[in-house]
Amino acid sequence: MTVSIRPLLLLGALCFCSVLITADKPAPDQTGDHEVTFRHIYNIDLPTSSDCKVELDSLPAKGDGTELVATPVGLNADNNMVFKHNIRLQTPKCDCGASEAFKSMLFKLNRLEEEVTYLKDQCSQGCCGGGAGLASLCSGHGTFKRDTCGCDCDEGWEGEDCSRRSCPNECNDNGRCVDGKCVCYEGYTGVDCSEQLCLNDCSDKGRCVDGKCQCFSGFTDEDCSQRTCLNDCSSNGECDDGVCICEEGFFGDDCSQVLSPKNFRLVKASEESLLVNWDYVPGAEYYLLTYYPEGAEGTIKQIKVPKTKNSHLITGLTSGVNYIINLYTFIKDISSEPCNLEASTVVSSIDSVKVVSQMEYSIHVEWKNPPTEVDFFKLTTVNPEGQENEVRVQMAKGAKTSYIVRDLQPGTLYLIKVQAVKEDIEGKPSSVNGVTEIDAPTNLRVTDAKQASGVVTWTPPQAVISGYILSYKRADGKGQETEKTLSSTDGSYLLGGMEQGVHYIVRLVAFRGAMRSKTVETTFTTVGDLFPFPMDCTQAMKNGKTSNGIYTIYLNSDRSQPMKVYCDMTTDGGGWIVIQRRNSGKTDFLKRWKNYTQGFGDMNEEFWLGLDKMYDLTNSQQYELRVDLRAGSESVYAIYDNFKLAPAKQKYQLTVGNYRGTAGDAMTYHQGRNFTTIDRDNDIALSNCAFTHRGAWWYKNCHLANLNGQYGQTTHSVGVNWEPWKGHEFSIPFVEMKIRPRIYSENPVLGRKKRSLAGRGKRRTE
């Protein structure tokens, strides 16, 4: 309990006139009122060796009805000093709160509590009166101060007895103190955790200020790990750890400079031109040549040279003049330092060199002979790339010498120089420019001719051209000529709007500006028929042949493989090749193997086309088979979507595909069977089915269809039978087998119906 609380408790007790009494010796009440005695006992720990003496002045207050007595009782066995205070109070007769005497008593009581508290604090330090061992009170880490009766701790120690290590600045709240040392939280450092850390400690390339790197010169980035480059490499390179890696064509510490061409030199000089040459500069976008006569900078001229060239022929110069020539490299509109060259044109000693004529591959030149005799003339031809070709020309008798320069490129500008040579001394050359004519296109021809069109193709000329002029018209002079202007990149053109079966003339001219090549021409005839060599009856029908009859078709449209066939142009859209017909019984179908391979009969009557021809046709493209059957007013049909025969060495094995129709499926039973005749038994029956059933067919064991059987014969399985329709005992009076390319069929496949010998007695219609 603190000193300030007790008086308040006492005051409360008195004011309610309820008295808590610890009676030591109750005093008699002189006035007849009751006395109240308060006892306070204070225990103060003292060291054994202490000779502390306590003197406490009593604080009497006579005449106010109150007596305060402080009696030191002495030291007990535990070296505790006990103070006993007897406070006697007369109980007030009236309101105690308004009594001046009570107020005075309360004031004195407060003073007493404060003094006793101070004394207790002093004596608890063990220093009251001094004595040996006081230094040990500070744990060896401080000095005991008698005036304050307390420890003055050494640096780094704290606590009442200096026993606890301290941390500087209490680690600035950025760490925790462990045994006198700051253990900093993440992001802080220093003995007192007052410093913020920087990323990667600034990579030792800067100093850390308030957690941010202040990089040294030449370094950058958040942790100063990157070296900087001068001027950021001028945007012409990449910075690699402080070193600029320049793009092609740039150099310098900051990649700000463009490489100048090297080995800038004069190759040849003439009266009117200078040919200069230099080494390529990697990365150059173009070069700029400037030139002017020495001393006349105001007349400077410039030429932009593509980056793909490293030479240029400067023309249009004046003879005998010294020229200042500068060459620059340009990249990103940045110029290099110029390369300088001085060169002079030469004075011509030959007058009036001129071009007499020019052809596609040659130029004829002539010049006046000098007044004195020479050994020969050196004639030099320079092409646009600066390549030269020299020849010796003997001087002709008379006033002039001429020469034809050959093996040139068509449509090309050449510089031709002539100079006199005598005793190995060369005179000043004279020169002239000559342009060869444009060469004409070659290999002009028309391919893929059709009824109203054709494709004309050609080989382009060698010369650089602007385009072509193509014209064509009827060879008989009728009608108007058609003319078209084409691009230089064209190598073909589709001729349209022509008449069927007409002969045409096609002409072609190449041009460049006003220059024209020679005219080349060819002729061709449009196709009269859509299919000049129809490969089947459908193509013959598209050529306008719409009547049933015998036509010539060409296997695979090869005119060398003609074949006569009968075309049915009316049944189911037409275009059918008839391969078999039975309608009268006039033709005997009981024939040998050779007859069936080659075919027999009359195509306008009864016939068999032949197994060899059927094989050739069905192996050129996919065919479908249609079988038409009629008996009186009844008619049915059967269609198989993949009719095909194997070659002779496989015995013309049969493939029929899927069935649809109204006659019933009789052919699927024969799928995969070999062909059998009376002299070639290829069936699986014990006997020869062809002999037994009086026909020839793809017998199995034996048949559901016997369309080559004996005509009109009603004996079981001997006549012209189609078992699903009429059974084995009815000979069908009219039968036609016909094939057509599958792609022309428009009817969907209804499905395949398989037949077996077990169902021979049943008739089925679809």
C-alpha positions in Angstrom: 0.0 0.0 0.0 1.4 3.4 -0.9 1.7 6.3 1.5 -1.1 8.3 -0.2 -3.8 5.6 0.1 -3.7 5.2 3.9 -4.8 8.7 4.8 -7.7 8.4 2.4 -8.8 5.2 4.0 -8.5 6.7 7.4 -10.5 9.7 6.3 -13.2 7.5 4.9 -13.4 5.6 8.1 -13.6 8.7 10.2 -16.1 10.4 8.1 -18.5 7.5 8.4 -17.8 7.4 12.1 -16.8 3.8 11.8 -13.5 3.3 13.6 -11.0 0.5 13.0 -8.9 0.2 16.1 -5.7 -1.6 16.8 -5.5 -0.8 20.6 -2.1 -0.5 22.1 -3.0 1.4 25.3 -6.3 3.2 25.0 -6.0 6.6 26.7 -8.7 7.9 29.0 -11.1 10.4 27.5 -10.7 13.6 29.4 -13.8 15.0 28.0 -15.8 11.9 28.4 -15.4 11.0 24.7 -13.8 7.7 23.4 -10.1 7.7 22.4 -8.9 6.0 19.2 -5.4 4.6 18.9 -3.8 3.7 15.5 -0.8 1.6 15.3 1.4 1.3 12.2 4.2 -1.2 12.0 6.9 -0.8 9.4 9.4 -3.6 8.6 12.7 -2.3 7.1 15.4 -4.8 6.0 18.9 -3.8 7.2 22.2 -5.5 6.5 23.7 -7.4 9.5 26.7 -5.1 9.6 24.7 -2.0 9.4 25.1 0.3 12.4 22.1 2.4 11.1 20.4 4.4 13.8 17.0 5.8 13.2 16.0 8.9 14.8 12.4 10.0 14.4 11.2 13.1 15.8 7.8 12.8 17.5 5.4 15.2 16.2 3.3 16.2 19.2 0.2 18.3 18.7 -1.0 19.3 22.1 -4.2 20.9 22.8 -5.8 19.5 19.5 -6.9 16.2 21.0 -4.3 14.2 19.0 -1.1 12.6 20.1 1.4 11.0 17.7 4.1 8.8 19.2 6.9 7.1 17.2 8.6 4.5 19.3 11.6 2.5 17.9 11.1 -0.9 19.3 14.5 -2.2 18.2 15.9 -4.9 15.9 14.4 -8.3 15.7 16.1 -11.5 15.0 15.9 -10.9 11.2 17.7 -7.5 11.5 14.5 -5.8 10.9 13.8 -2.5 12.5 10.3 -2.0 13.7 8.7 1.3 14.2 5.6 1.6 16.1 3.4 4.7 15.9 0.6 5.3 18.2 -1.9 7.8 17.0 -4.6 8.7 19.3 -7.5 10.6 18.1 -10.5 11.9 20.0 -13.6 11.1 18.3 -15.2 14.2 17.1 -18.5 15.3 18.5 -19.6 16.8 15.3 -18.9 16.6 11.6 -15.2 15.5 11.3 -14.8 16.7 7.8 -15.3 20.3 8.9 -13.0 20.1 11.9 -9.7 22.1 11.7 -8.1 19.9 14.2 -8.9 16.9 12.0 -7.4 18.5 9.0 -4.2 19.4 11.0 -3.9 15.8 12.1 -4.3 14.5 8.6 -1.6 16.8 7.3 0.8 15.6 10.0 -0.1 12.0 9.2 0.9 12.5 5.6 4.3 14.0 6.6 5.0 11.1 8.8 4.1 8.6 6.0 6.4 10.4 3.5 9.4 10.4 6.0 9.0 6.8 6.9 8.8 5.9 3.2 12.0 7.8 2.4 13.8 6.2 5.3 12.7 2.7 4.2 14.0 3.4 0.7 17.3 4.5 2.0 17.8 1.7 4.4 16.8 -0.9 1.9 19.9 -0.1 -0.2 22.1 -1.3 2.7 24.1 1.9 2.6 22.8 3.8 5.6 25.8 4.5 7.7 28.2 3.0 5.2 30.1 -0.2 5.7 32.2 -2.7 3.9 31.0 -4.5 0.7 29.1 -1.6 -0.8 30.9 -2.0 -4.1 29.6 -5.5 -4.5 26.1 -4.0 -4.5 26.7 -2.9 -8.2 27.7 -6.4 -9.4 31.2 -5.3 -10.3 29.8 -3.2 -13.2 29.3 0.1 -11.5 30.2 2.5 -8.7 28.1 2.9 -5.6 27.2 6.5 -4.9 26.7 7.4 -1.2 25.0 10.6 -1.9 22.3 8.8 -3.8 22.7 5.5 -2.0 22.6 3.8 -5.5 24.7 2.4 -8.4 26.2 4.4 -11.2 26.4 1.6 -13.8 29.3 1.3 -16.3 28.6 1.7 -20.0 26.8 -1.3 -21.3 25.2 -2.3 -18.0 21.9 -1.4 -16.4 19.5 -2.3 -13.5 19.5 -1.3 -9.8 22.6 -3.5 -9.2 24.1 -3.1 -12.7 23.8 -6.8 -13.3 22.0 -6.7 -16.7 23.8 -5.9 -19.9 22.2 -3.0 -21.9 22.0 -2.4 -25.6 22.8 1.0 -27.2 19.7 3.1 -27.9 17.5 0.1 -27.0 18.3 -1.1 -30.6 16.1 1.8 -31.9 13.1 -0.5 -31.9 14.7 -2.2 -35.0 16.0 -5.2 -33.2 16.0 -7.1 -29.9 18.6 -7.0 -27.1 20.3 -10.3 -26.4 23.0 -10.3 -23.8 23.8 -6.7 -24.4 24.0 -7.0 -28.1 21.4 -5.9 -30.7 20.0 -8.6 -32.9 18.7 -6.5 -35.7 15.5 -7.2 -37.6 15.7 -7.9 -41.4 16.6 -4.8 -43.3 18.6 -3.2 -40.5 22.2 -3.2 -39.3 24.6 -1.4 -36.9 25.4 -1.8 -33.3 22.1 -0.1 -32.4 20.2 -1.3 -35.5 19.8 2.3 -36.6 21.0 1.7 -40.2 18.8 0.4 -43.0 20.4 -2.3 -45.2 20.6 -1.9 -49.1 20.1 -4.6 -51.7 23.2 -6.8 -52.0 25.1 -4.2 -49.9 25.2 -2.0 -53.1 27.5 -4.7 -54.6 30.4 -2.8 -53.1 29.8 -0.2 -55.9 28.1 2.5 -53.8 27.2 3.5 -50.4 24.0 2.8 -48.6 22.0 5.8 -47.4 18.7 5.2 -45.6 18.3 1.9 -47.3 19.0 3.2 -50.8 22.2 2.7 -52.8 24.0 5.8 -53.9 26.1 4.3 -56.7 29.6 5.4 -57.4 30.3 6.9 -60.7 30.1 4.4 -63.5 27.6 2.1 -61.9 23.8 1.9 -61.8 20.9 -0.2 -61.0 19.1 -0.8 -57.7 22.1 -2.6 -56.2 24.8 -0.7 -58.2 25.7 -4.0 -59.9 25.6 -2.7 -63.5 28.3 -0.6 -65.0 27.0 2.3 -67.1 28.1 3.1 -70.6 29.0 6.4 -72.0 26.0 8.2 -73.5 24.1 4.9 -73.3 26.0 3.8 -76.4 24.2 6.5 -78.4 21.5 4.0 -79.1 23.9 2.4 -81.5 25.0 -0.5 -79.4 24.4 -2.5 -76.3 26.0 -1.9 -72.9 27.7 -4.9 -71.5 29.1 -4.3 -68.0 30.2 -0.8 -68.8 31.5 -1.6 -72.3 29.6 -0.6 -75.4 29.2 -3.5 -77.9 28.6 -1.4 -81.1 26.2 -2.4 -83.9 27.7 -3.1 -87.3 29.2 0.0 -88.8 29.6 2.0 -85.5 32.6 2.4 -83.3 33.9 4.6 -80.4 33.5 4.4 -76.7 29.9 5.4 -77.0 29.2 4.0 -80.5 28.6 7.4 -81.8 30.9 7.2 -84.8 30.3 5.6 -88.2 33.1 3.7 -89.9 34.5 5.4 -92.9 35.2 3.4 -96.1 38.7 2.1 -96.5 40.9 1.7 -99.5 39.1 4.5 -101.4 41.0 4.6 -104.7 40.8 5.5 -108.3 40.5 2.5 -110.6 40.4 4.1 -114.0 40.3 7.6 -115.5 39.0 8.6 -118.9 38.2 11.8 -120.6 34.7 12.1 -119.1 34.6 9.6 -116.2 36.3 8.4 -113.1 35.8 4.9 -111.8 36.4 4.7 -108.0 36.4 1.7 -105.7 36.4 1.1 -101.9 36.0 -1.7 -99.4 32.5 -2.5 -98.1 31.5 -1.1 -94.7 29.5 -3.6 -92.7 26.1 -2.3 -91.7 26.2 0.6 -94.2 22.8 1.7 -95.4 24.2 3.6 -98.4 27.3 5.6 -99.5 27.4 9.2 -100.6 29.9 10.3 -103.2 30.5 14.1 -103.6 32.8 15.6 -106.2 33.8 19.0 -107.6 36.5 20.4 -109.7 39.4 21.6 -107.5 38.9 25.2 -106.5 35.2 25.2 -107.4 33.5 23.9 -104.3 30.3 25.8 -105.2 29.7 23.3 -108.1 29.8 20.2 -105.8 27.6 17.3 -106.9 26.7 14.2 -105.0 25.7 10.6 -105.9 23.9 8.2 -103.5 25.4 4.7 -104.0 23.5 1.6 -102.8 25.1 -0.4 -100.0 25.4 -3.4 -102.3 28.0 -1.7 -104.5 31.5 -0.7 -103.7 32.4 1.0 -106.9 31.0 3.8 -109.0 31.7 5.2 -112.4 31.4 9.0 -112.2 30.5 10.2 -115.6 29.8 13.5 -117.3 33.1 15.0 -116.3 35.3 17.5 -118.1 38.6 16.2 -119.5 41.8 17.4 -118.1 40.3 18.5 -114.8 41.4 17.6 -111.3 38.5 16.5 -109.1 38.1 16.4 -105.3 36.1 13.3 -104.4 34.8 12.5 -100.9 33.1 9.3 -99.9 30.9 9.0 -96.8 29.2 6.0 -95.1 25.7 6.6 -93.9 23.9 4.6 -91.2 20.8 5.8 -89.5 21.3 9.2 -91.2 24.6 9.5 -89.4 27.6 10.2 -91.6 31.1 8.9 -91.2 34.2 11.1 -91.6 34.9 11.4 -95.3 37.5 9.5 -97.3 39.3 11.9 -99.7 40.6 11.3 -103.1 42.0 13.5 -105.8 41.8 12.3 -109.4 42.0 13.8 -112.8 40.4 13.1 -116.1 42.7 12.6 -119.0 43.0 14.5 -122.2 41.8 12.6 -125.3 44.2 12.3 -128.2 41.6 10.7 -130.5 38.7 12.7 -131.9 35.2 11.8 -132.7 34.7 8.3 -131.2 31.1 7.5 -131.9 28.6 4.6 -132.0 27.7 3.7 -135.6 25.1 1.0 -134.7 24.0 -1.2 -131.8 22.4 -4.6 -131.6 21.3 -6.9 -128.8 24.7 -8.3 -128.2 27.1 -5.9 -130.0 28.0 -2.2 -130.5 29.7 -0.8 -133.7 32.0 2.1 -133.0 34.3 4.2 -135.1 36.8 7.1 -134.6 39.1 9.4 -136.5 42.7 8.2 -136.9 45.3 10.4 -135.4 47.5 12.3 -137.8 50.5 10.1 -136.9 51.0 6.4 -137.3 50.4 4.2 -134.3 51.1 0.6 -133.5 47.5 -0.2 -132.5 44.5 1.1 -130.7 43.5 -0.2 -127.2 39.8 -0.5 -127.1 38.3 -1.0 -123.6 34.7 -1.8 -122.8 33.5 -1.1 -119.3 30.2 -2.5 -118.1 28.0 -0.9 -115.3 29.8 -3.0 -112.6 33.1 -1.6 -113.7 34.4 -4.8 -115.3 36.6 -4.2 -118.3 37.4 -6.0 -121.4 40.3 -4.9 -123.6 41.1 -5.7 -127.2 43.7 -4.5 -129.7 42.5 -2.9 -132.9 44.7 -2.3 -135.8 44.5 1.1 -137.4 42.7 1.0 -140.7 43.9 2.8 -143.8 42.1 6.0 -144.5 40.7 8.6 -142.2 38.7 6.3 -139.8 39.0 3.0 -137.9 35.9 1.1 -136.8 35.3 -1.9 -134.6 32.3 -4.1 -133.5 32.3 -4.9 -129.8 30.6 -8.3 -129.4 29.4 -10.6 -126.6 27.7 -7.9 -124.7 24.6 -8.0 -122.5 21.4 -6.8 -124.1 19.9 -3.5 -123.0 23.0 -2.5 -121.1 25.0 0.8 -121.1 28.6 0.4 -121.8 31.5 2.9 -121.7 33.8 2.3 -124.7 37.3 3.9 -124.5 39.8 4.1 -127.3 43.5 5.2 -127.0 46.4 5.1 -129.3 49.5 3.0 -128.3 52.9 3.4 -129.8 56.0 1.8 -128.4 54.2 0.9 -125.3 53.3 4.5 -124.6 49.5 5.0 -124.2 47.9 8.2 -125.3 44.9 9.8 -123.7 41.8 7.7 -124.4 38.7 8.9 -126.0 35.4 7.4 -124.9 31.8 7.0 -125.9 28.7 5.5 -124.2 26.8 2.8 -126.1 23.6 1.0 -125.2 22.8 -2.5 -126.6 19.3 -3.2 -127.8 16.8 -5.1 -125.7 16.8 -8.8 -126.6 13.5 -10.4 -127.5 11.7 -13.0 -125.4 12.3 -16.6 -126.4 10.5 -19.9 -126.4 7.1 -18.3 -127.1 4.4 -21.0 -127.2 0.8 -21.7 -126.4 -0.1 -24.6 -124.1 -3.3 -26.0 -122.6 -5.3 -24.9 -125.6 -9.0 -25.2 -125.1 -12.1 -24.3 -127.1 -12.0 -20.6 -126.3 -8.7 -20.1 -124.5 -5.0 -21.0 -124.3 -2.1 -20.2 -122.1 0.9 -18.5 -123.7 4.3 -18.8 -122.1 7.8 -17.4 -122.8 11.3 -17.1 -121.5 12.1 -13.5 -120.4 14.9 -11.6 -122.1 18.3 -11.1 -120.5 17.9 -7.3 -120.5 16.3 -5.3 -117.8 12.9 -4.3 -119.1 9.8 -2.4 -118.1 7.2 -4.9 -119.5 5.8 -6.6 -122.5 3.2 -5.9 -125.2 1.2 -9.0 -126.1 -1.1 -9.2 -129.1 -3.1 -11.9 -130.8 -5.6 -12.2 -133.6 -7.1 -14.7 -136.0 -4.6 -16.0 -138.6 -7.2 -15.5 -141.4 -7.4 -11.8 -140.7 -11.0 -11.8 -139.5 -11.9 -10.0 -136.3 -10.0 -7.4 -134.3 -6.5 -7.8 -132.9 -6.3 -7.9 -129.1 -3.4 -6.1 -127.4 -2.3 -6.4 -123.7 0.5 -4.6 -121.8 2.1 -7.0 -119.2 4.4 -6.6 -116.3 8.1 -7.4 -116.6 7.6 -10.1 -114.0 5.0 -12.0 -116.1 6.1 -15.1 -117.8 2.7 -16.4 -119.0 -0.8 -15.1 -119.9 -4.2 -16.7 -120.3 -5.6 -15.9 -123.7 -9.4 -15.7 -123.6 -12.5 -14.8 -125.6 -11.4 -17.0 -128.6 -13.5 -19.0 -131.0 -13.6 -22.8 -131.0 -11.3 -24.5 -133.6 -9.8 -21.3 -134.9 -6.1 -20.7 -135.9 -4.5 -17.7 -134.1 -1.2 -15.7 -134.3 0.3 -14.5 -131.0 3.0 -11.8 -131.0 5.2 -10.5 -128.1 7.5 -7.5 -127.7 9.6 -6.5 -124.7 10.1 -2.8 -123.9 12.0 -0.4 -121.6 11.0 3.2 -122.0 11.1 4.0 -125.7 13.3 0.9 -126.5 11.6 -2.1 -128.1 12.9 -5.6 -128.7 12.3 -7.5 -131.8 8.9 -9.1 -132.2 8.5 -12.8 -131.7 5.4 -14.7 -132.6 3.8 -18.2 -132.6 0.6 -19.7 -133.8 -1.9 -22.2 -132.3 -5.4 -23.5 -132.9 -8.2 -23.6 -130.3 -9.7 -27.0 -129.5 -12.8 -27.9 -131.5 -14.0 -30.4 -128.8 -13.8 -30.0 -125.1 -12.1 -33.4 -124.9 -10.1 -33.9 -128.2 -9.4 -37.5 -127.1 -12.2 -38.6 -124.8 -11.3 -41.4 -122.5 -14.9 -42.6 -121.9 -18.5 -42.0 -123.0 -19.1 -39.3 -120.5 -16.4 -37.1 -122.1 -17.7 -37.9 -125.5 -21.1 -36.8 -124.3 -19.6 -33.5 -123.1 -18.2 -33.1 -126.6 -21.8 -32.9 -127.7 -22.3 -36.6 -128.6 -25.8 -37.3 -127.2 -27.0 -40.2 -129.3 -26.6 -43.9 -128.5 -24.1 -45.5 -130.8 -20.5 -46.6 -131.5 -17.8 -44.0 -130.6 -14.0 -44.0 -130.5 -12.6 -43.3 -127.1 -8.9 -43.2 -126.1 -7.6 -45.0 -123.1 -6.3 -42.4 -120.6 -6.9 -39.8 -123.4 -3.9 -41.2 -125.2 -4.5 -40.7 -128.9 -2.2 -43.7 -129.6 -4.7 -46.1 -127.7 -8.0 -45.8 -129.5 -10.9 -48.1 -128.6 -14.3 -48.6 -130.3 -17.2 -48.8 -127.8 -20.9 -48.6 -127.8 -22.1 -45.6 -125.7 -25.5 -45.5 -124.0 -26.2 -41.7 -123.8 -29.7 -41.9 -122.5 -30.0 -44.3 -119.6 -29.7 -42.7 -116.1 -28.0 -39.6 -117.4 -26.0 -41.3 -120.1 -22.3 -41.8 -120.5 -22.4 -45.6 -120.2 -19.9 -47.9 -122.0 -21.9 -51.1 -122.9 -19.7 -54.2 -122.2 -22.3 -56.9 -122.9 -25.7 -57.2 -124.5 -28.2 -60.2 -124.9 -31.4 -59.5 -126.8 -32.0 -62.1 -129.5 -30.0 -65.3 -129.1 -28.3 -64.8 -132.5 -24.9 -64.9 -131.0 -23.6 -68.1 -129.3 -22.0 -67.1 -125.9 -20.6 -70.7 -125.2 -17.1 -69.7 -126.3 -13.5 -70.4 -125.3 -11.1 -68.3 -123.1 -9.5 -66.5 -126.0 -12.9 -65.3 -127.4 -13.8 -63.9 -124.0 -10.5 -62.1 -123.6 -10.6 -60.5 -127.0 -14.4 -59.9 -127.3 -16.9 -61.0 -129.9 -20.2 -60.2 -131.5 -21.9 -57.1 -133.1 -22.0 -53.9 -130.9 -25.3 -52.9 -132.5 -26.7 -56.4 -131.6 -25.4 -59.0 -129.2 -21.7 -58.8 -128.1 -19.1 -59.2 -125.4 -16.6 -56.3 -125.3 -13.7 -58.4 -124.1 -11.9 -59.0 -120.8 -8.7 -57.3 -121.8 -10.6 -54.1 -122.7 -12.6 -54.3 -119.5 -9.4 -54.6 -117.5 -7.8 -51.6 -119.3 -10.9 -49.4 -118.7 -11.5 -50.3 -115.1 -7.9 -49.8 -114.1 -7.6 -46.3 -115.5 -10.2 -44.9 -113.1 -13.0 -46.1 -110.8 -16.1 -47.4 -112.7 -19.5 -48.4 -111.5 -21.4 -51.3 -113.2 -25.1 -51.2 -114.2 -27.0 -54.3 -115.2 -30.4 -53.6 -117.0 -32.8 -56.6 -117.2 -36.1 -56.6 -119.1 -38.8 -59.3 -119.5 -41.8 -58.1 -121.4 -43.1 -55.0 -119.6 -41.0 -55.6 -116.6 -37.6 -54.0 -116.1 -35.2 -53.8 -113.2 -31.6 -52.8 -112.7 -28.7 -53.4 -110.4 -25.8 -51.0 -109.8 -22.4 -51.8 -108.2 -20.2 -48.8 -107.3 -16.7 -50.3 -107.8 -16.5 -52.6 -110.8 -13.0 -53.7 -111.6 -11.1 -56.7 -113.1 -7.7 -58.0 -112.2 -5.1 -58.7 -115.0 -5.1 -61.8 -117.1 -2.4 -63.5 -114.9 -4.9 -63.2 -112.0 -7.6 -64.7 -114.2 -9.6 -61.4 -114.4 -10.7 -61.7 -110.8 -13.9 -59.7 -110.1 -14.5 -56.7 -107.8 -18.0 -55.3 -107.7 -18.3 -53.1 -104.6 -21.6 -52.0 -103.0 -25.0 -52.7 -104.5 -28.1 -50.6 -105.1 -31.1 -51.1 -107.4 -34.3 -53.0 -108.0 -33.2 -56.3 -109.4 -31.7 -57.8 -106.2 -28.1 -58.5 -105.5 -26.8 -61.4 -107.5 -23.2 -60.2 -108.2 -21.9 -59.9 -104.6 -21.9 -63.8 -104.5 -19.4 -63.7 -107.3 -17.1 -61.1 -105.6 -13.4 -62.1 -105.8 -14.0 -65.0 -108.2 -11.9 -65.8 -111.3 -13.4 -65.9 -114.8 -14.2 -69.4 -116.1 -14.8 -70.7 -119.7 -15.5 -74.1 -121.0 -11.7 -74.5 -121.6 -10.5 -72.7 -118.4 -12.0 -74.1 -115.2 -11.3 -71.5 -112.5 -14.3 -72.0 -110.2 -14.5 -74.0 -107.0 -17.2 -76.5 -108.0 -16.4 -80.1 -108.5 -17.3 -79.8 -112.2 -16.7 -77.0 -114.7 -19.5 -74.5 -114.1 -19.1 -73.0 -117.6 -19.7 -76.4 -119.2 -22.5 -77.4 -116.8 -24.4 -74.1 -117.2 -23.6 -73.5 -120.8 -21.9 -70.1 -120.5 -18.8 -68.2 -119.2 -18.8 -66.2 -116.0 -17.1 -65.5 -112.7 -18.5 -68.7 -111.3 -18.1 -69.8 -107.7 -20.2 -72.9 -106.9 -21.8 -72.1 -109.3 -23.9 -68.9 -109.7 -26.6 -66.5 -108.8 -26.1 -64.7 -112.1 -25.4 -66.4 -115.5 -25.8 -63.5 -118.0 -23.7 -65.3 -120.6 -25.8 -68.5 -120.3 -27.7 -70.2 -123.1 -30.3 -67.8 -124.4 -33.9 -68.9 -124.0 -33.0 -72.0 -122.0 -35.3 -72.6 -119.0 -33.5 -75.6 -117.6 -32.4 -74.9 -114.1 -29.3 -72.7 -114.0 -28.5 -73.0 -117.7 -30.3 -70.0 -119.2 -29.7 -66.3 -118.9 -30.4 -66.1 -115.2 -30.5 -63.4 -112.4 -31.6 -65.5 -109.5 -32.9 -62.8 -107.1 -35.3 -61.5 -109.7 -36.5 -64.5 -111.8 -34.8 -67.5 -110.2 -32.7 -70.2 -112.0 -35.4 -71.4 -114.3 -36.2 -68.3 -116.2 -34.0 -67.1 -119.1 -34.1 -63.3 -119.2 -34.8 -62.0 -122.8 -32.9 -58.7 -122.5 -29.7 -58.0 -120.6 -27.3 -55.1 -120.9 -24.1 -54.7 -118.8 -22.6 -51.2 -118.9 -20.0 -49.2 -117.0 -19.5 -45.5 -116.3 -16.9 -43.5 -114.2 -18.0 -43.5 -110.6 -17.6 -39.7 -110.2 -20.5 -39.2 -112.6 -22.9 -41.1 -110.4 -25.4 -39.0 -108.5 -27.3 -41.8 -106.7 -26.3 -42.8 -103.2 -25.3 -46.4 -102.4 -28.3 -48.2 -100.8 -26.1 -51.0 -99.5 -24.8 -54.4 -100.4 -27.0 -57.4 -100.2 -25.0 -60.6 -99.8 -26.3 -63.8 -101.3 -25.5 -67.4 -100.6 -26.2 -70.7 -102.2 -28.7 -71.4 -99.4 -30.9 -68.7 -100.6 -30.9 -69.5 -104.3 -34.6 -70.5 -104.3 -35.7 -67.0 -103.1 -36.3 -64.0 -105.3 -35.5 -60.6 -104.0 -36.0 -57.2 -105.3 -34.6 -54.0 -103.8 
